[in-house]
Amino acid sequence: MATYLLLMYNKEMKMPKNPTKAQMEAGIKPWRDYLGPLAKRGVLASSAPTHREGKAIMSTGVKAYKPDKIDIAGYMLIKAKSMADALKIAKASPHAKSKMGSTVIRECVEMEM
């Protein structure tokens, strides 16, 4: 089994400033339904959405990160037998089905420390 990093990119979206509990649950439920079985099977190592704000570390110092129109919305770290299996897992995600953006899949390089 190899480890794959899935980076989910979203187009800039209009989100409610103060979403209701029902709106929050409607957005989270598809992810719970998708990620729960992956975690139970031992496929999911880690997953999280990301905030749009952040910091960028440069050789000249640290500055505020300014997101682009299409920016990272979250990530998943999964275990899969092959890139084909990783693609199958990614295509089944709520992100892929939403057409909000794209997912980049990269195999992680195993390193001995």
N, CA, C and O atoms as CSV, one atom per row, in Angstrom:
chain,resi,resn,atom,element,x,y,z
A,1,MET,N,N,0.851,-1.181,0.000
A,1,MET,CA,C,0.000,0.000,0.000
A,1,MET,C,C,0.892,1.238,0.000
A,1,MET,O,O,1.897,1.302,0.708
A,2,ALA,N,N,0.510,2.192,-0.789
A,2,ALA,CA,C,1.221,3.464,-0.856
A,2,ALA,C,C,0.354,4.543,-0.219
A,2,ALA,O,O,-0.855,4.376,-0.057
A,3,THR,N,N,0.988,5.641,0.133
A,3,THR,CA,C,0.278,6.791,0.692
A,3,THR,C,C,0.111,7.826,-0.403
A,3,THR,O,O,1.047,8.114,-1.149
A,4,TYR,N,N,-1.098,8.387,-0.495
A,4,TYR,CA,C,-1.406,9.403,-1.502
A,4,TYR,C,C,-1.953,10.649,-0.810
A,4,TYR,O,O,-2.746,10.560,0.128
A,5,LEU,N,N,-1.516,11.800,-1.287
A,5,LEU,CA,C,-2.014,13.087,-0.811
A,5,LEU,C,C,-3.013,13.602,-1.837
A,5,LEU,O,O,-2.696,13.728,-3.020
A,6,LEU,N,N,-4.210,13.894,-1.377
A,6,LEU,CA,C,-5.240,14.477,-2.235
A,6,LEU,C,C,-5.415,15.926,-1.809
A,6,LEU,O,O,-5.790,16.191,-0.666
A,7,LEU,N,N,-5.154,16.856,-2.696
A,7,LEU,CA,C,-5.343,18.282,-2.428
A,7,LEU,C,C,-6.584,18.735,-3.183
A,7,LEU,O,O,-6.646,18.649,-4.410
A,8,MET,N,N,-7.565,19.215,-2.440
A,8,MET,CA,C,-8.815,19.649,-3.047
A,8,MET,C,C,-8.786,21.162,-3.227
A,8,MET,O,O,-8.598,21.917,-2.273
A,9,TYR,N,N,-8.973,21.577,-4.459
A,9,TYR,CA,C,-8.983,22.998,-4.803
A,9,TYR,C,C,-10.418,23.417,-5.105
A,9,TYR,O,O,-11.139,22.726,-5.825
A,10,ASN,N,N,-10.820,24.544,-4.553
A,10,ASN,CA,C,-12.155,25.086,-4.803
A,10,ASN,C,C,-12.047,26.394,-5.561
A,10,ASN,O,O,-11.087,27.150,-5.416
A,11,LYS,N,N,-13.069,26.634,-6.376
A,11,LYS,CA,C,-13.242,27.962,-6.952
A,11,LYS,C,C,-13.724,28.864,-5.827
A,11,LYS,O,O,-14.301,28.388,-4.850
A,12,GLU,N,N,-13.493,30.146,-5.960
A,12,GLU,CA,C,-13.989,31.089,-4.961
A,12,GLU,C,C,-15.507,30.984,-4.905
A,12,GLU,O,O,-16.184,31.064,-5.929
A,13,MET,N,N,-16.035,30.803,-3.693
A,13,MET,CA,C,-17.473,30.599,-3.539
A,13,MET,C,C,-18.069,31.622,-2.587
A,13,MET,O,O,-17.388,32.153,-1.709
A,14,LYS,N,N,-19.327,31.881,-2.776
A,14,LYS,CA,C,-20.067,32.721,-1.845
A,14,LYS,C,C,-20.605,31.818,-0.739
A,14,LYS,O,O,-21.407,30.920,-0.997
A,15,MET,N,N,-20.170,32.057,0.465
A,15,MET,CA,C,-20.619,31.272,1.604
A,15,MET,C,C,-21.408,32.185,2.540
A,15,MET,O,O,-21.110,33.375,2.637
A,16,PRO,N,N,-22.414,31.637,3.230
A,16,PRO,CA,C,-23.142,32.462,4.192
A,16,PRO,C,C,-22.208,32.912,5.312
A,16,PRO,O,O,-21.388,32.133,5.797
A,17,LYS,N,N,-22.337,34.170,5.716
A,17,LYS,CA,C,-21.469,34.692,6.779
A,17,LYS,C,C,-21.724,33.982,8.101
A,17,LYS,O,O,-20.783,33.645,8.819
A,18,ASN,N,N,-22.980,33.758,8.421
A,18,ASN,CA,C,-23.360,33.070,9.657
A,18,ASN,C,C,-24.293,31.910,9.318
A,18,ASN,O,O,-25.509,32.029,9.466
A,19,PRO,N,N,-23.728,30.785,8.862
A,19,PRO,CA,C,-24.588,29.674,8.456
A,19,PRO,C,C,-25.373,29.124,9.642
A,19,PRO,O,O,-24.900,29.132,10.778
A,20,THR,N,N,-26.569,28.653,9.357
A,20,THR,CA,C,-27.395,28.042,10.398
A,20,THR,C,C,-26.852,26.646,10.687
A,20,THR,O,O,-26.040,26.112,9.931
A,21,LYS,N,N,-27.307,26.070,11.781
A,21,LYS,CA,C,-26.895,24.712,12.133
A,21,LYS,C,C,-27.317,23.736,11.031
A,21,LYS,O,O,-26.573,22.813,10.700
A,22,ALA,N,N,-28.506,23.940,10.468
A,22,ALA,CA,C,-28.997,23.077,9.394
A,22,ALA,C,C,-28.114,23.196,8.143
A,22,ALA,O,O,-27.828,22.193,7.490
A,23,GLN,N,N,-27.686,24.407,7.812
A,23,GLN,CA,C,-26.804,24.610,6.655
A,23,GLN,C,C,-25.450,23.932,6.887
A,23,GLN,O,O,-24.890,23.314,5.981
A,24,MET,N,N,-24.937,24.057,8.108
A,24,MET,CA,C,-23.652,23.429,8.446
A,24,MET,C,C,-23.763,21.905,8.333
A,24,MET,O,O,-22.895,21.252,7.754
A,25,GLU,N,N,-24.831,21.354,8.889
A,25,GLU,CA,C,-25.021,19.900,8.846
A,25,GLU,C,C,-25.193,19.408,7.408
A,25,GLU,O,O,-24.666,18.357,7.043
A,26,ALA,N,N,-25.924,20.161,6.598
A,26,ALA,CA,C,-26.127,19.772,5.195
A,26,ALA,C,C,-24.787,19.724,4.446
A,26,ALA,O,O,-24.605,18.894,3.556
A,27,GLY,N,N,-23.866,20.599,4.800
A,27,GLY,CA,C,-22.547,20.606,4.166
A,27,GLY,C,C,-21.622,19.520,4.692
A,27,GLY,O,O,-20.771,19.020,3.956
A,28,ILE,N,N,-21.779,19.148,5.960
A,28,ILE,CA,C,-20.885,18.183,6.599
A,28,ILE,C,C,-21.341,16.736,6.377
A,28,ILE,O,O,-20.504,15.840,6.274
A,29,LYS,N,N,-22.639,16.501,6.302
A,29,LYS,CA,C,-23.165,15.136,6.224
A,29,LYS,C,C,-22.577,14.313,5.068
A,29,LYS,O,O,-22.174,13.172,5.292
A,30,PRO,N,N,-22.512,14.846,3.853
A,30,PRO,CA,C,-21.926,14.031,2.771
A,30,PRO,C,C,-20.483,13.611,3.068
A,30,PRO,O,O,-20.055,12.523,2.684
A,31,TRP,N,N,-19.745,14.479,3.749
A,31,TRP,CA,C,-18.363,14.153,4.097
A,31,TRP,C,C,-18.308,13.069,5.163
A,31,TRP,O,O,-17.480,12.163,5.082
A,32,ARG,N,N,-19.178,13.151,6.157
A,32,ARG,CA,C,-19.226,12.090,7.179
A,32,ARG,C,C,-19.557,10.750,6.530
A,32,ARG,O,O,-18.936,9.731,6.832
A,33,ASP,N,N,-20.539,10.765,5.640
A,33,ASP,CA,C,-20.965,9.532,4.957
A,33,ASP,C,C,-19.846,8.955,4.087
A,33,ASP,O,O,-19.752,7.738,3.933
A,34,TYR,N,N,-19.012,9.804,3.526
A,34,TYR,CA,C,-17.915,9.383,2.650
A,34,TYR,C,C,-16.685,8.955,3.468
A,34,TYR,O,O,-16.105,7.900,3.213
A,35,LEU,N,N,-16.292,9.784,4.452
A,35,LEU,CA,C,-15.059,9.532,5.188
A,35,LEU,C,C,-15.181,8.412,6.215
A,35,LEU,O,O,-14.211,7.692,6.451
A,36,GLY,N,N,-16.347,8.251,6.827
A,36,GLY,CA,C,-16.532,7.231,7.858
A,36,GLY,C,C,-16.150,5.837,7.385
A,36,GLY,O,O,-15.327,5.182,8.025
A,37,PRO,N,N,-16.728,5.362,6.272
A,37,PRO,CA,C,-16.350,4.038,5.773
A,37,PRO,C,C,-14.867,3.924,5.390
A,37,PRO,O,O,-14.261,2.869,5.576
A,38,LEU,N,N,-14.286,4.998,4.860
A,38,LEU,CA,C,-12.854,4.964,4.518
A,38,LEU,C,C,-12.010,4.786,5.773
A,38,LEU,O,O,-11.042,4.026,5.775
A,39,ALA,N,N,-12.381,5.491,6.842
A,39,ALA,CA,C,-11.653,5.373,8.110
A,39,ALA,C,C,-11.795,3.960,8.679
A,39,ALA,O,O,-10.814,3.386,9.153
A,40,LYS,N,N,-12.988,3.402,8.637
A,40,LYS,CA,C,-13.224,2.045,9.163
A,40,LYS,C,C,-12.415,0.996,8.407
A,40,LYS,O,O,-11.970,0.010,8.994
A,41,ARG,N,N,-12.224,1.208,7.105
A,41,ARG,CA,C,-11.446,0.267,6.280
A,41,ARG,C,C,-9.935,0.475,6.418
A,41,ARG,O,O,-9.152,-0.314,5.888
A,42,GLY,N,N,-9.524,1.528,7.124
A,42,GLY,CA,C,-8.099,1.813,7.287
A,42,GLY,C,C,-7.482,2.515,6.101
A,42,GLY,O,O,-6.258,2.582,5.989
A,43,VAL,N,N,-8.314,3.043,5.204
A,43,VAL,CA,C,-7.842,3.744,4.005
A,43,VAL,C,C,-7.481,5.191,4.330
A,43,VAL,O,O,-6.511,5.725,3.791
A,44,LEU,N,N,-8.250,5.822,5.200
A,44,LEU,CA,C,-8.072,7.239,5.516
A,44,LEU,C,C,-7.068,7.418,6.640
A,44,LEU,O,O,-7.290,6.937,7.751
A,45,ALA,N,N,-5.965,8.107,6.365
A,45,ALA,CA,C,-4.964,8.411,7.387
A,45,ALA,C,C,-5.271,9.745,8.060
A,45,ALA,O,O,-5.110,9.889,9.271
A,46,SER,N,N,-5.718,10.726,7.262
A,46,SER,CA,C,-5.994,12.062,7.785
A,46,SER,C,C,-6.789,12.847,6.750
A,46,SER,O,O,-6.675,12.608,5.548
A,47,SER,N,N,-7.591,13.779,7.232
A,47,SER,CA,C,-8.385,14.615,6.331
A,47,SER,C,C,-8.851,15.847,7.075
A,47,SER,O,O,-9.194,15.770,8.255
A,48,ALA,N,N,-8.866,16.983,6.397
A,48,ALA,CA,C,-9.372,18.208,7.016
A,48,ALA,C,C,-9.596,19.286,5.969
A,48,ALA,O,O,-8.868,19.358,4.978
A,49,PRO,N,N,-10.609,20.127,6.189
A,49,PRO,CA,C,-10.734,21.332,5.361
A,49,PRO,C,C,-9.705,22.353,5.856
A,49,PRO,O,O,-9.152,22.207,6.946
A,50,THR,N,N,-9.458,23.372,5.057
A,50,THR,CA,C,-8.507,24.409,5.463
A,50,THR,C,C,-9.188,25.779,5.454
A,50,THR,O,O,-10.133,26.024,4.705
A,51,HIS,N,N,-8.671,26.664,6.320
A,51,HIS,CA,C,-9.113,28.056,6.305
A,51,HIS,C,C,-8.495,28.742,5.096
A,51,HIS,O,O,-7.449,28.312,4.610
A,52,ARG,N,N,-9.116,29.780,4.615
A,52,ARG,CA,C,-8.558,30.527,3.476
A,52,ARG,C,C,-7.388,31.405,3.901
A,52,ARG,O,O,-6.509,31.704,3.093
A,53,GLU,N,N,-7.375,31.817,5.161
A,53,GLU,CA,C,-6.288,32.676,5.640
A,53,GLU,C,C,-5.102,31.815,6.052
A,53,GLU,O,O,-5.260,30.640,6.384
A,54,GLY,N,N,-3.920,32.408,6.028
A,54,GLY,CA,C,-2.737,31.682,6.458
A,54,GLY,C,C,-1.503,32.551,6.374
A,54,GLY,O,O,-1.607,33.767,6.211
A,55,LYS,N,N,-0.350,31.947,6.482
A,55,LYS,CA,C,0.935,32.639,6.400
A,55,LYS,C,C,1.780,31.967,5.329
A,55,LYS,O,O,1.686,30.757,5.121
A,56,ALA,N,N,2.592,32.744,4.660
A,56,ALA,CA,C,3.533,32.243,3.663
A,56,ALA,C,C,4.949,32.515,4.177
A,56,ALA,O,O,5.286,33.653,4.502
A,57,ILE,N,N,5.760,31.487,4.248
A,57,ILE,CA,C,7.139,31.630,4.707
A,57,ILE,C,C,8.029,31.711,3.475
A,57,ILE,O,O,8.050,30.806,2.641
A,58,MET,N,N,8.757,32.807,3.381
A,58,MET,CA,C,9.662,33.033,2.254
A,58,MET,C,C,11.082,33.154,2.805
A,58,MET,O,O,11.275,33.277,4.015
A,59,SER,N,N,12.058,33.120,1.928
A,59,SER,CA,C,13.439,33.287,2.381
A,59,SER,C,C,13.649,34.672,2.985
A,59,SER,O,O,14.577,34.884,3.765
A,60,THR,N,N,12.780,35.611,2.617
A,60,THR,CA,C,12.910,36.987,3.117
A,60,THR,C,C,12.052,37.247,4.359
A,60,THR,O,O,12.105,38.341,4.923
A,61,GLY,N,N,11.268,36.264,4.791
A,61,GLY,CA,C,10.441,36.441,5.983
A,61,GLY,C,C,9.075,35.796,5.831
A,61,GLY,O,O,8.845,34.964,4.954
A,62,VAL,N,N,8.178,36.208,6.713
A,62,VAL,CA,C,6.824,35.658,6.742
A,62,VAL,C,C,5.849,36.755,6.347
A,62,VAL,O,O,5.973,37.898,6.785
A,63,LYS,N,N,4.873,36.395,5.512
A,63,LYS,CA,C,3.858,37.370,5.130
A,63,LYS,C,C,2.481,36.705,5.140
A,63,LYS,O,O,2.371,35.479,5.153
A,64,ALA,N,N,1.456,37.517,5.134
A,64,ALA,CA,C,0.095,36.992,5.084
A,64,ALA,C,C,-0.113,36.283,3.751
A,64,ALA,O,O,0.311,36.767,2.702
A,65,TYR,N,N,-0.771,35.130,3.810
A,65,TYR,CA,C,-1.081,34.383,2.601
A,65,TYR,C,C,-2.370,34.925,2.012
A,65,TYR,O,O,-3.373,35.055,2.714
A,66,LYS,N,N,-2.347,35.240,0.727
A,66,LYS,CA,C,-3.535,35.732,0.038
A,66,LYS,C,C,-4.004,34.652,-0.935
A,66,LYS,O,O,-3.303,34.339,-1.898
A,67,PRO,N,N,-5.193,34.079,-0.689
A,67,PRO,CA,C,-5.665,33.006,-1.568
A,67,PRO,C,C,-5.965,33.492,-2.977
A,67,PRO,O,O,-6.334,34.646,-3.195
A,68,ASP,N,N,-5.796,32.585,-3.920
A,68,ASP,CA,C,-6.138,32.852,-5.314
A,68,ASP,C,C,-7.624,32.586,-5.525
A,68,ASP,O,O,-8.315,32.140,-4.608
A,69,LYS,N,N,-8.114,32.858,-6.730
A,69,LYS,CA,C,-9.519,32.570,-7.070
A,69,LYS,C,C,-9.806,31.077,-6.927
A,69,LYS,O,O,-10.902,30.688,-6.524
A,70,ILE,N,N,-8.824,30.246,-7.255
A,70,ILE,CA,C,-8.919,28.806,-7.018
A,70,ILE,C,C,-7.826,28.481,-6.017
A,70,ILE,O,O,-6.648,28.740,-6.263
A,71,ASP,N,N,-8.231,27.901,-4.863
A,71,ASP,CA,C,-7.290,27.722,-3.772
A,71,ASP,C,C,-7.557,26.406,-3.046
A,71,ASP,O,O,-8.627,25.815,-3.194
A,72,ILE,N,N,-6.594,25.956,-2.271
A,72,ILE,CA,C,-6.750,24.718,-1.512
A,72,ILE,C,C,-7.884,24.871,-0.511
A,72,ILE,O,O,-7.920,25.818,0.275
A,73,ALA,N,N,-8.811,23.919,-0.558
A,73,ALA,CA,C,-9.953,23.913,0.359
A,73,ALA,C,C,-9.794,22.838,1.423
A,73,ALA,O,O,-10.426,22.912,2.477
A,74,GLY,N,N,-8.958,21.844,1.159
A,74,GLY,CA,C,-8.747,20.774,2.111
A,74,GLY,C,C,-7.830,19.718,1.549
A,74,GLY,O,O,-7.356,19.802,0.416
A,75,TYR,N,N,-7.592,18.711,2.384
A,75,TYR,CA,C,-6.701,17.635,1.949
A,75,TYR,C,C,-7.188,16.305,2.518
A,75,TYR,O,O,-7.970,16.263,3.468
A,76,MET,N,N,-6.713,15.239,1.925
A,76,MET,CA,C,-6.879,13.891,2.464
A,76,MET,C,C,-5.556,13.159,2.285
A,76,MET,O,O,-4.874,13.332,1.274
A,77,LEU,N,N,-5.203,12.355,3.255
A,77,LEU,CA,C,-4.056,11.472,3.169
A,77,LEU,C,C,-4.633,10.065,3.241
A,77,LEU,O,O,-5.247,9.688,4.239
A,78,ILE,N,N,-4.432,9.285,2.169
A,78,ILE,CA,C,-5.045,7.959,2.094
A,78,ILE,C,C,-4.011,6.887,1.799
A,78,ILE,O,O,-2.909,7.172,1.331
A,79,LYS,N,N,-4.388,5.655,2.082
A,79,LYS,CA,C,-3.589,4.483,1.715
A,79,LYS,C,C,-4.321,3.797,0.572
A,79,LYS,O,O,-5.524,3.552,0.664
A,80,ALA,N,N,-3.613,3.488,-0.496
A,80,ALA,CA,C,-4.214,2.819,-1.650
A,80,ALA,C,C,-3.183,1.905,-2.296
A,80,ALA,O,O,-1.978,2.115,-2.158
A,81,LYS,N,N,-3.674,0.879,-3.007
A,81,LYS,CA,C,-2.795,-0.084,-3.672
A,81,LYS,C,C,-2.080,0.528,-4.871
A,81,LYS,O,O,-0.963,0.135,-5.208
A,82,SER,N,N,-2.745,1.508,-5.519
A,82,SER,CA,C,-2.189,2.077,-6.752
A,82,SER,C,C,-2.805,3.458,-6.997
A,82,SER,O,O,-3.741,3.869,-6.312
A,83,MET,N,N,-2.259,4.153,-7.982
A,83,MET,CA,C,-2.832,5.434,-8.385
A,83,MET,C,C,-4.262,5.230,-8.872
A,83,MET,O,O,-5.123,6.077,-8.633
A,84,ALA,N,N,-4.524,4.117,-9.552
A,84,ALA,CA,C,-5.881,3.835,-10.033
A,84,ALA,C,C,-6.856,3.716,-8.853
A,84,ALA,O,O,-7.980,4.211,-8.928
A,85,ASP,N,N,-6.432,3.066,-7.774
A,85,ASP,CA,C,-7.291,2.964,-6.586
A,85,ASP,C,C,-7.469,4.334,-5.929
A,85,ASP,O,O,-8.565,4.671,-5.482
A,86,ALA,N,N,-6.401,5.118,-5.871
A,86,ALA,CA,C,-6.497,6.464,-5.288
A,86,ALA,C,C,-7.466,7.328,-6.103
A,86,ALA,O,O,-8.249,8.091,-5.537
A,87,LEU,N,N,-7.409,7.205,-7.429
A,87,LEU,CA,C,-8.338,7.942,-8.298
A,87,LEU,C,C,-9.784,7.538,-8.029
A,87,LEU,O,O,-10.675,8.386,-7.981
A,88,LYS,N,N,-10.008,6.254,-7.856
A,88,LYS,CA,C,-11.355,5.760,-7.581
A,88,LYS,C,C,-11.888,6.349,-6.266
A,88,LYS,O,O,-13.048,6.754,-6.187
A,89,ILE,N,N,-11.040,6.393,-5.248
A,89,ILE,CA,C,-11.431,6.971,-3.958
A,89,ILE,C,C,-11.735,8.454,-4.116
A,89,ILE,O,O,-12.732,8.944,-3.587
A,90,ALA,N,N,-10.884,9.169,-4.840
A,90,ALA,CA,C,-11.063,10.613,-5.030
A,90,ALA,C,C,-12.332,10.923,-5.825
A,90,ALA,O,O,-13.053,11.867,-5.500
A,91,LYS,N,N,-12.606,10.138,-6.856
A,91,LYS,CA,C,-13.787,10.378,-7.693
A,91,LYS,C,C,-15.093,10.186,-6.932
A,91,LYS,O,O,-16.119,10.750,-7.312
A,92,ALA,N,N,-15.064,9.396,-5.859
A,92,ALA,CA,C,-16.264,9.149,-5.055
A,92,ALA,C,C,-16.499,10.231,-3.999
A,92,ALA,O,O,-17.499,10.187,-3.284
A,93,SER,N,N,-15.594,11.194,-3.896
A,93,SER,CA,C,-15.689,12.214,-2.838
A,93,SER,C,C,-16.785,13.231,-3.119
A,93,SER,O,O,-17.121,13.486,-4.275
A,94,PRO,N,N,-17.344,13.813,-2.056
A,94,PRO,CA,C,-18.316,14.900,-2.250
A,94,PRO,C,C,-17.717,16.063,-3.043
A,94,PRO,O,O,-18.430,16.749,-3.775
A,95,HIS,N,N,-16.422,16.281,-2.900
A,95,HIS,CA,C,-15.772,17.367,-3.626
A,95,HIS,C,C,-15.826,17.129,-5.124
A,95,HIS,O,O,-16.171,18.031,-5.888
A,96,ALA,N,N,-15.485,15.912,-5.550
A,96,ALA,CA,C,-15.500,15.584,-6.982
A,96,ALA,C,C,-16.915,15.653,-7.546
A,96,ALA,O,O,-17.113,16.091,-8.679
A,97,LYS,N,N,-17.884,15.228,-6.770
A,97,LYS,CA,C,-19.274,15.230,-7.230
A,97,LYS,C,C,-19.887,16.628,-7.246
A,97,LYS,O,O,-20.882,16.853,-7.935
A,98,SER,N,N,-19.310,17.570,-6.499
A,98,SER,CA,C,-19.871,18.919,-6.389
A,98,SER,C,C,-19.516,19.824,-7.557
A,98,SER,O,O,-20.200,20.819,-7.797
A,99,LYS,N,N,-18.478,19.499,-8.273
A,99,LYS,CA,C,-17.981,20.336,-9.370
A,99,LYS,C,C,-17.546,21.721,-8.883
A,99,LYS,O,O,-17.595,22.690,-9.641
A,100,MET,N,N,-17.117,21.814,-7.607
A,100,MET,CA,C,-16.649,23.086,-7.046
A,100,MET,C,C,-15.212,23.375,-7.425
A,100,MET,O,O,-14.756,24.514,-7.317
A,101,GLY,N,N,-14.493,22.351,-7.869
A,101,GLY,CA,C,-13.095,22.558,-8.185
A,101,GLY,C,C,-12.466,21.253,-8.616
A,101,GLY,O,O,-13.139,20.381,-9.166
A,102,SER,N,N,-11.183,21.120,-8.370
A,102,SER,CA,C,-10.453,19.929,-8.795
A,102,SER,C,C,-9.729,19.295,-7.612
A,102,SER,O,O,-9.581,19.906,-6.553
A,103,THR,N,N,-9.287,18.069,-7.813
A,103,THR,CA,C,-8.483,17.373,-6.815
A,103,THR,C,C,-7.195,16.922,-7.485
A,103,THR,O,O,-7.216,16.301,-8.548
A,104,VAL,N,N,-6.087,17.239,-6.855
A,104,VAL,CA,C,-4.777,16.802,-7.328
A,104,VAL,C,C,-4.349,15.639,-6.436
A,104,VAL,O,O,-4.404,15.735,-5.210
A,105,ILE,N,N,-3.922,14.539,-7.060
A,105,ILE,CA,C,-3.499,13.358,-6.324
A,105,ILE,C,C,-2.012,13.152,-6.568
A,105,ILE,O,O,-1.551,13.106,-7.708
A,106,ARG,N,N,-1.268,13.029,-5.463
A,106,ARG,CA,C,0.178,12.817,-5.564
A,106,ARG,C,C,0.573,11.667,-4.654
A,106,ARG,O,O,0.169,11.618,-3.492
A,107,GLU,N,N,1.365,10.741,-5.187
A,107,GLU,CA,C,1.882,9.676,-4.337
A,107,GLU,C,C,2.989,10.237,-3.462
A,107,GLU,O,O,3.851,10.976,-3.939
A,108,CYS,N,N,2.966,9.889,-2.185
A,108,CYS,CA,C,3.984,10.361,-1.248
A,108,CYS,C,C,5.213,9.447,-1.344
A,108,CYS,O,O,5.084,8.238,-1.536
A,109,VAL,N,N,6.358,10.016,-1.214
A,109,VAL,CA,C,7.618,9.277,-1.258
A,109,VAL,C,C,7.930,8.797,0.148
A,109,VAL,O,O,7.974,9.590,1.089
A,110,GLU,N,N,8.144,7.497,0.284
A,110,GLU,CA,C,8.509,6.931,1.590
A,110,GLU,C,C,9.978,7.250,1.858
A,110,GLU,O,O,10.843,7.011,1.014
A,111,MET,N,N,10.242,7.789,3.034
A,111,MET,CA,C,11.612,8.143,3.418
A,111,MET,C,C,11.958,7.507,4.749
A,111,MET,O,O,11.132,7.468,5.660
A,112,GLU,N,N,13.159,7.017,4.858
A,112,GLU,CA,C,13.624,6.490,6.136
A,112,GLU,C,C,14.330,7.615,6.872
A,112,GLU,O,O,15.126,8.360,6.301
A,113,MET,N,N,14.020,7.715,8.133
A,113,MET,CA,C,14.650,8.761,8.957
A,113,MET,C,C,15.642,8.144,9.917
A,113,MET,O,O,16.275,8.858,10.695
